[in-house]
Amino acid sequence: MATVDPMTGLSYDEERQMAAAIGRNWWVLLVLGIVTMVLGALIIARPAGSTYVIAILLAIYLLISGIVGIVRAFGRGIPGGVRALYAIGGVLGIFLGLLMLRFSPEEKVELFGIFVAVWFLFSGVIQLVTASQLSEGKGWGIFSGIVYILAGGVLLINPWAVGIFVWVAGIMLLVIGLFEIISSFQVKSAAKKVAA
């Protein structure tokens, strides 16, 4: 009988298969990190820009992130629970991104803040679950998940704080993008060690 990791409930062979599956798609996390950092830089560079432009940029980010989540859900060797989280998070990102494109943020500021908050909260949970199943690079994943959850909480408490959100979102996206880029190389390295 295979030894089971009490933390994940998976056998060590299943954990190795999952690490290898995630490692094969390390570049997806790298691309997401680059897109995240570019978006953060654009938001910080134009803080006085209209809420509408920022909403469009964030909607595009949600759509891209949602597509990436769905792609990751269909990776080989990923357990059913993690696959479901990726798929749900991907669908949620696409749904919220499309809704943000449909509604005018000037008229629906509160709705805009709530949409982003819900997506940040769910993404934070996915980050924490994924990080708990990695043997290396857990710290960055856990930190990223906590940042997502804190940002979502702040927006749920005060979704009208769009002006503050612009700065917070820009800085947060830069930090998260950096961590996603670092994590992509750590995942690639960990997958090589597992395969060796």
C-alpha angles and dihedrals in degrees: 000000000000119000112251124217105233091210097058104018089231128119115250089248090055090049090052091049091049092048090050091048092050090044092056088059097044090122091064089062090046092053091047090051092051092047089048093052093046090051091048091050092049092051093049092045092056107032091149091055118117121280088236094061091047090049090052091050091048091046089054090048091051090050093049092045091048092052090049089051092053092047090051090049090063095050115125119258097019114137119245096251095052090042090054092049091051092047095046091046091048094050090045091051092050092045094050092044091053091047091051090053091051100050125061108240091213088064098033105037094140092047090048091054093047093050092052092044093054092048092048091050093050092045089051091054091049091050092051094047092047093046092051090060097051121092092207132032094028093138096062092045093049092047091049091050092050091049090052092049093047091050091049091049093050091051094047091052093049113011090167092068092095094144092055090040091059092061095037091048093049094049093041093051091050091051094043092046090052091050091047090053092048090045092051091060092043090051090049091050093046091050090052090052091049091049092049 
